[in-house]
Amino acid sequence: QVQLVESGGGLVQAGGSLRLSCAASGTIFSLFTVSMGWYRQAPGKQRELVASITSGGITNYADSVKGRFTISTDNAKNTVYLQMNSLKPEDTGVYYCNVAEYNGVYWGQGTQVTVSS
């Protein structure tokens, strides 16, 4: 059973930075993973894709975060990261890690990111 544990969320002022981490257990990224991603859900809104990366290293970003956020992985640690710079109040929300494997899709429990103006 794949388990994902996010960390790194918190309260930050606009213009600041945070780095989210998602550590996976019960899997091996380099063998079983198709893609990894970060989603977020703001209050009253639907969950949306923020960034994703395939096992081959191809990245995709929401237009709203391009140039500010960077997704990366460390296969040796089975961890996916989201570096968030130049944060804006509209980046506020719960951020969820997502891992798609050949046998299923898995979600973390979410970590809160709050950006104050």
MILUM-493174 format. One line per 10 residues: number of its first residue (from 0); their letters; for each residue x, y, z of N, C-alpha, C. Coordinates in Angstrom, 1 decimal. Each point is the difference from the previous one (the first is absolute). Layout:
N
NUM> A> X Y Z X Y Z X Y Z; ...
END
This chain:
117
0> QVQLVESGGG> 0.8 -1.2 0.0 -0.8 1.2 0.0 0.9 1.2 0.0; -0.3 0.9 -1.0 0.8 1.2 -0.1 -0.6 1.1 1.0; 0.9 0.6 0.7 -0.4 1.1 0.9 0.9 1.2 -0.3; -0.7 1.2 0.1 0.6 1.2 -0.3 -0.1 1.0 1.1; 1.1 0.6 0.4 0.0 0.9 1.2 0.6 1.3 -0.5; -0.9 1.1 0.0 0.5 1.3 -0.4 0.5 0.8 1.3; 0.9 0.9 -0.3 0.4 0.9 1.0 0.5 1.3 -0.6; 0.2 1.0 0.8 0.6 1.2 -0.5 -1.0 1.2 -0.2; -1.2 -0.3 0.3 -1.0 1.1 -0.1 0.1 1.0 1.1; -0.7 1.1 0.0 0.0 0.9 1.0 -0.5 1.4 -0.4
10> LVQAGGSLRL> 0.3 1.0 0.9 -0.5 1.3 -0.3 1.2 0.8 -0.4; -0.1 0.8 -1.1 1.1 0.8 -0.6 -0.6 1.3 -0.5; 0.8 1.0 0.0 -0.5 1.3 -0.6 0.2 -0.1 -1.5; -0.8 0.8 -0.7 0.1 0.1 -1.4 1.4 0.4 -0.4; 0.5 -0.7 -1.1 1.3 0.2 -0.4 1.0 -1.0 0.5; -0.4 -0.7 1.0 0.8 -1.0 0.7 0.1 -1.3 -0.7; 0.6 -1.0 0.6 0.2 -1.3 -0.6 -0.3 -1.1 1.0; -0.4 -1.1 -0.6 -0.1 -1.3 0.8 0.4 -1.1 -0.9; 0.4 -1.1 0.6 0.3 -1.2 -0.7 -0.8 -1.2 0.6; -0.9 -0.5 -0.8 -0.8 -1.2 0.5 0.8 -1.3 -0.4
20> SCAASGTIFS> -0.2 -1.0 0.9 0.6 -1.3 -0.2 -1.1 -1.0 0.1; 0.1 -1.1 -0.8 -0.9 -1.1 0.0 0.8 -1.3 0.0; 0.1 -0.6 1.2 0.7 -1.3 0.1 -0.9 -1.2 -0.2; 0.4 -0.8 -0.9 -0.8 -1.2 -0.3 0.6 -1.3 0.6; -0.8 -0.8 0.5 0.4 -1.3 0.5 -0.8 -1.1 -0.7; 0.5 -1.2 0.0 -0.7 -1.1 -0.6 0.1 0.0 -1.5; 0.9 0.7 -0.6 0.2 0.1 -1.4 1.5 0.3 -0.3; 0.3 -0.1 -1.3 1.3 0.4 -0.4 -0.2 0.9 -1.3; 0.3 1.3 0.2 -0.3 0.9 -1.1 0.5 -0.5 -1.3; 1.3 -0.4 0.0 0.6 -0.3 -1.3 -0.5 -1.2 -0.7
30> LFTVSMGWYR> -0.8 -0.8 0.7 -0.5 -1.3 -0.6 -1.5 0.1 -0.3; -0.8 0.6 0.9 -1.4 -0.2 -0.1 -0.8 1.3 -0.3; 0.7 1.1 0.0 -0.8 1.3 -0.1 -0.1 0.5 -1.4; -1.1 0.4 -0.4 -0.3 0.6 -1.3 0.2 1.5 0.0; -0.6 0.6 1.1 0.2 1.5 0.1 -0.3 0.3 1.5; 0.5 1.2 0.3 -0.3 0.6 1.4 -0.4 1.4 -0.2; -0.8 0.5 0.9 -0.5 1.3 -0.1 -0.4 0.7 1.3; -0.3 1.3 -0.1 -0.5 0.7 1.1 -1.3 0.7 -0.5; -1.0 -0.1 0.9 -1.3 0.6 -0.3 -0.3 0.9 1.2; -0.9 1.0 -0.2 -0.4 0.8 1.1 -1.5 0.3 0.0
40> QAPGKQRELV> -0.5 0.2 1.1 -1.4 0.3 0.1 -0.2 1.2 0.9; -0.5 1.1 -0.5 -0.3 1.2 0.8 -1.4 -0.1 0.5; -0.3 0.7 1.1 -1.4 -0.1 0.5 -1.1 0.4 -1.0; -0.9 -0.9 -0.1 -1.1 0.2 -0.9 0.3 -0.2 -1.5; 1.2 -0.6 -0.3 0.3 -0.2 -1.4 0.4 -1.5 -0.2; 0.0 -0.4 -1.2 0.4 -1.4 -0.3 1.5 -0.2 0.1; 0.3 -1.2 0.2 1.5 -0.3 0.0 0.5 0.1 -1.4; 1.2 0.6 -0.1 0.6 0.3 -1.3 1.5 -0.5 0.0; 0.4 -0.3 -1.2 1.4 -0.4 -0.2 0.9 1.2 0.1; 1.0 -0.1 0.8 1.0 1.1 0.1 1.2 -0.4 -0.9
50> ASITSGGITN> 0.6 -1.2 0.2 1.2 -0.4 -0.7 0.0 -1.5 -0.1; 0.6 -0.6 -1.0 0.2 -1.4 -0.1 1.3 -0.3 -0.7; 0.5 -1.2 0.3 1.2 -0.5 -0.7 -0.1 -1.4 -0.3; 0.4 -0.4 -1.2 -0.1 -1.4 -0.3 1.3 -0.8 0.4; -0.1 -1.3 0.0 1.2 -0.8 0.3 1.2 0.4 -0.9; -0.3 0.5 -1.2 1.0 0.4 -0.9 0.5 1.4 0.2; -0.6 0.7 1.0 0.5 1.3 0.3 -0.7 1.2 -0.8; -1.1 -0.4 -0.7 -0.7 1.1 -0.7 -0.9 0.7 1.0; 0.1 1.3 0.1 -0.8 0.8 1.0 -1.1 0.7 -0.7; -1.0 0.3 0.8 -1.2 0.8 -0.5 -0.4 0.9 1.2
60> YADSVKGRFT> -0.3 1.2 -0.3 -0.4 1.0 1.0 -1.3 0.7 -0.3; -0.8 0.3 1.0 -1.1 0.9 -0.3 0.5 1.4 -0.4; -0.7 0.7 -0.8 0.4 1.3 -0.5 0.3 0.9 1.1; -0.8 -0.1 1.1 0.0 1.0 1.1 1.3 -0.2 0.8; 0.7 -1.1 -0.1 1.3 -0.2 0.8 1.2 -0.1 -0.9; -0.1 0.1 -1.3 1.2 -0.1 -0.8 1.0 1.1 0.3; 1.2 -0.4 0.1 1.1 0.9 0.3 0.1 0.3 1.5; -0.9 -0.5 0.8 0.1 0.2 1.4 0.2 -1.3 0.8; -0.6 -1.1 -0.5 0.0 -1.3 0.7 0.9 -0.9 -0.8; 0.7 -1.0 0.7 0.8 -1.0 -0.7 -0.3 -1.3 0.7
70> ISTDNAKNTV> -0.4 -1.0 -0.8 -0.2 -1.4 0.5 1.3 -0.8 -0.3; 0.4 -0.8 1.0 1.1 -0.9 -0.2 -0.1 -1.3 0.8; 0.8 -0.9 -0.3 -0.1 -1.3 0.7 1.4 -0.4 0.5; 0.1 -0.8 1.0 1.2 -0.7 0.4 -0.4 -1.5 0.1; 0.4 -0.7 -1.0 -0.4 -1.4 -0.1 0.6 -0.8 1.1; 1.2 0.3 0.4 0.7 -0.7 1.1 -0.8 0.1 1.3; -0.7 1.1 0.2 -0.8 0.2 1.2 -1.4 -0.2 -0.2; -0.4 -0.4 -1.2 -1.5 -0.1 -0.3 -0.8 1.2 0.4; 0.6 1.2 -0.4 -0.6 1.2 0.5 -0.2 1.0 -1.2; -1.1 0.7 0.0 -0.3 1.0 -1.0 -0.1 1.3 0.7
80> YLQMNSLKPE> 0.5 1.1 -0.6 0.1 1.3 0.6 -0.8 1.0 -0.8; -0.4 1.1 0.6 -0.6 1.1 -0.7 0.7 1.3 0.7; 0.9 0.6 -0.8 0.6 1.2 0.5 -0.9 1.2 -0.5; -0.5 0.8 0.9 -0.9 1.0 -0.3 0.6 1.4 0.4; 0.2 0.8 -1.0 0.6 1.3 0.2 -1.0 1.1 -0.4; 0.3 1.2 0.4 -0.8 1.1 -0.3 -1.5 -0.3 0.3; -0.3 -0.5 1.1 -1.3 -0.4 0.4 -1.0 1.2 0.0; -1.2 -0.3 -0.4 -1.1 1.0 0.0 -1.1 -0.5 0.8; -0.9 0.9 0.5 -1.1 -0.4 0.8 -0.9 -1.0 -0.7; -0.1 0.1 -1.3 -0.8 -1.0 -0.7 0.6 -1.4 -0.1
90> DTGVYYCNVA> 1.2 -0.2 0.5 0.6 -1.3 0.1 -0.5 -0.7 1.2; -0.7 0.6 0.9 -0.5 -0.6 1.2 -0.9 -1.1 -0.3; 0.1 -1.1 0.8 -0.8 -1.2 -0.1 0.6 -1.2 0.6; -0.6 -1.1 -0.1 0.5 -1.3 0.5 0.7 -0.6 -1.2; 1.2 -0.4 0.1 0.8 -0.6 -1.1 0.1 -1.5 0.3; -0.3 -0.7 -1.1 -0.1 -1.5 0.1 1.1 -0.6 -1.0; 0.7 -0.9 0.5 0.9 -0.8 -0.8 -0.8 -1.1 -0.7; 0.4 -0.3 -1.2 -0.7 -1.1 -0.8 1.1 -0.8 -0.7; -0.2 -1.3 0.1 1.0 -0.9 -0.7 -0.9 -1.0 -0.8; 0.3 -0.1 -1.3 -0.7 -0.9 -0.9 1.0 -1.1 -0.3
100> EYNGVYWGQG> -0.5 -1.2 0.3 0.8 -1.2 -0.2 -0.7 -0.9 -1.0; 0.7 -1.0 -0.5 -0.6 -0.9 -0.9 -1.3 -0.7 0.5; 0.0 -0.2 1.4 -1.1 -0.7 0.6 -1.0 0.9 0.8; 0.1 1.3 -0.1 -0.9 0.9 0.7 0.5 1.4 0.2; -0.9 0.8 0.5 0.4 1.4 0.3 -0.2 0.3 1.5; 1.0 0.7 0.5 0.0 0.2 1.5 0.1 1.5 0.3; -0.6 0.3 1.2 0.0 1.4 0.4 0.5 0.1 1.5; 0.7 1.1 0.2 0.4 0.3 1.4 -1.2 0.7 0.7; 0.3 0.3 1.3 -1.1 0.5 0.8 -0.1 1.5 -0.1; 0.9 0.7 -0.6 0.0 1.4 -0.3 0.8 0.8 1.1
110> TQVTVSS> 0.5 1.1 -0.5 0.7 0.9 0.9 -0.5 1.5 -0.3; -0.3 0.7 1.0 -0.5 1.4 -0.2 1.1 1.0 -0.3; -0.3 0.8 -1.0 0.9 1.1 -0.3 -0.9 1.2 0.0; 0.4 1.0 0.8 -0.7 1.3 0.2 1.0 1.1 -0.3; -0.4 0.8 -1.0 0.8 1.2 -0.4 -0.7 1.2 0.4; 0.6 0.8 0.9 -0.6 1.2 0.4 0.4 1.2 -0.8; -0.9 1.0 -0.2 0.4 1.1 -0.8 0.6 1.1 0.8
END
